[in-house]
Amino acid sequence: MEQQKLRELLDTLHHELEQVASVDETTEVVLSNLRADMQRLLDEKADSTTHEDESLVERMNEALDHFETDHPKLSLTIQHILDSLAKMGF
């Protein structure tokens, strides 16, 4: 169930990322990392380790901080993803 919810949230995040119009260099890096992380999460064949999981959560938290002011809807979706990941043991 959590896996399906996570997929739905990642789809929502992907859609919202496409809506981000103003992109500075820092935002481009954050977006690039988020896209790569989303792909890894959606790829069921990926073998993750604890270190990768911690890095993923760290990057998601950094993205949350980065988008919090200018993109509150995007930040909310990222927070929901972080909550789902926590429930799944990440």
N, C-alpha and C positions, 0 to 999 in steps of 0.2 A: 504493500500500500504506500509506504513512504517513498519507495522507488518511483512509483507512478506520479505521486505528487511532486517529487523532485523534477521529473521530466517535464511536467506541466509548467512548473516555475521556471525551469531553464528555457523552455519555449517562450514564455512570457518575457523573460530577460532578454533573449535574443531579439525579439520584436522591439522591445524598448531601446535596446542598444542601437538599432537601426534608425531610431528617431532622434538620436543625439546629433544636433546640427553643428554646433560650434565645437571644434576639436583643436585644442592646442597640443603641443608635443607631449606633455605629461598625460593628458587625457587619452591621447592616441596609444601610449604605452599601457595605460590602465585598461582600455578597451581591448587591446590586443591580448593582454594576459587573461582577461575575462573570457574572451572567445576561445582561447586555447584551453582554459580550465573547463569551460562548458563542454567542449568537444571531448575532453578526457572523461568527464563525468558521464556523458552520454554513450561513450564507447564501452560496452559491457565487457569487452575483451581486455581492457586495461587492467594491469595488475598494479595496485597502489600499495605503497608502503606507508608506515606511520609518518616518516619524514615528509613524504609527498603530501599526505593528508594535512599535516600541520602547515606546510607551505601554502597549500590551497586555501585553508581557512584564513591564514595570514593575509594572502593576496585579496581574498574576498572582503576582509575587514578593511584593508587599505582602500579598496574600491568603494566600499560603503562610506568611508570618511571623505573620499575625494568627491563623490557625487551628492553627498548629503544636502548641501546648500542649493546647488543649481538644478539638481534633478531629483526631487524628493520621491517621485514615483519609482524611479529606478532604484533609489536607495532602499525603499520599502521592499521591493522585490528581492534585492540582494539580501536583506535581513531575513526574509522568509526562507530563502535558500539556505542561509546559515543555520536557521532554526531546524530545517529539515535535515541538514547534514549532522547537526548535533544529535538529533533523534536517531540517526542511523549509526552513530558511534564515531563520527569523524572528529 
